[in-house]
Amino acid sequence: MIEKAPFGNTGHLSSRVIFGAAALGAMKQERADATLAKLDPYGINHIDVAARYGDAELRLAPFLKTRRQDFFLATKTGMRTADRALAEIKASLERMEVEQIDLIQMHNLTKAEEWEVAMGPGGALEAFIEARERGWVKFLGVTGHGTYCPEMHIRSLQAFDFDAVLVPYNFSMMSNAAYARDFEQLYALCQEKGVAMQTIKGMALRRWQDDDGEKRFSWYKPITQPDAIKRAVDYVLSRKGLFFNSTSDARLLDTVFAAADAPVSSPDDRAMLADSTNLGVEPLFVRDVSDDVLVE
C-alpha cells in the first residue's frame, strides 16, 4: 500500500499519491469506473479534480455515491470574483452529487492582477469563506503553475491561512536556481504553518512538439519509461511532507502507482541527469517566455 501522511493540519491521513482526476475528463463512464477501480489496491484515498477538467466531476459522481466517506475530495475553481466562484463551487457539488467538498482551491492563482481580484473585496476568497461557513467545504487552498508559483503562494499564505498549496516540482525545475530558491522558501513556510504541499508535473518530459505523433492525454508530454517514472516518483516522495499528484495520462497510472508502492529510494542526481539527457527532458516553464499552461 502507498504510504499515507498527514495532509497538513487537516487531520486527514492522505495517500502520498493523490489521484489526479483530470485523467477522467474525456472518458466515457465505463472507462472512468475502471480507472477509479485502480485506487483501492494501492490504498489511494485522496482525489483531486477541478471544475474545468472536462467531464471529470461528472465521471466521479457514480463512484462517490457509495464511496464518498472513503476519500478526501478536492476540487478547484478558476473564478476570481465572489459571486462567480460561489456559483462554481455549488455547481461542482451538484455535478459530483455530494453535499460537501473537503478542499476547495483557487485554480492557478499565479498572475498578480488576478491575485488582487481574488484576494480583494468581492473576490473569490470571500466565496471560499462563505462556502466554508455554509458547510459546503471544509478546507481552503490555492494552486499554481509556472515559475512564479512558489513566490505567489508565499504571498497568498502571508495574506490568509490557506490549508493547502499545489506547486510544480520535478528535477528539471529544481535545477533552476531561482525556482529552487523560491520553492525552498515556500516549503519552509508550509512546514512552519502546517500547510499541505501537493506537487504536480512530477513526471513531465517537455511540451508537445509539432512532429510528435502520439495521442495527447495532457497538455504536456509525460515521461513514459518505467525506470525513469520510478526515479521521478521517488524524487518527490523521498522528501518529507510532499504529495505526488498523478498524471492525467491514465495509460501510465498502473506504472505510477506501482512505483509509489515500492520502497522509495533517495534521489540519484546522476541518474536523473542521465534521464534528462537520454529522454530529452526540457523545462515546462521558462520565466516570461512559456510560463503558463497551454490549456487546462
ABEGO torsion letter per residue (X at the ends): XBBBBBBEAAGBBBBABBBBAAAAAABBAAAAAAAAAAAAAAGBABBBBBAABEAAAAAAAAAAAAAAAABBBBBBBABABAAAAAAAAAAAAAAAGBABBABBBBBGBABAAAAAAAABBGBAAAAAAAAAAAGABABBBBBBBEAAAAAAAAAAAAABBBABBBBBBBAAAAABAAAAAAAAAAAAAAAAAGBBBBBBGAABABBBBAABABBBABABBBBABAAAAAAAAAAAAABBGBBBBBBABAAAAAAAAAAAABBBBBBBAAAAAAAAAAAGBBBABBBGABABBABX
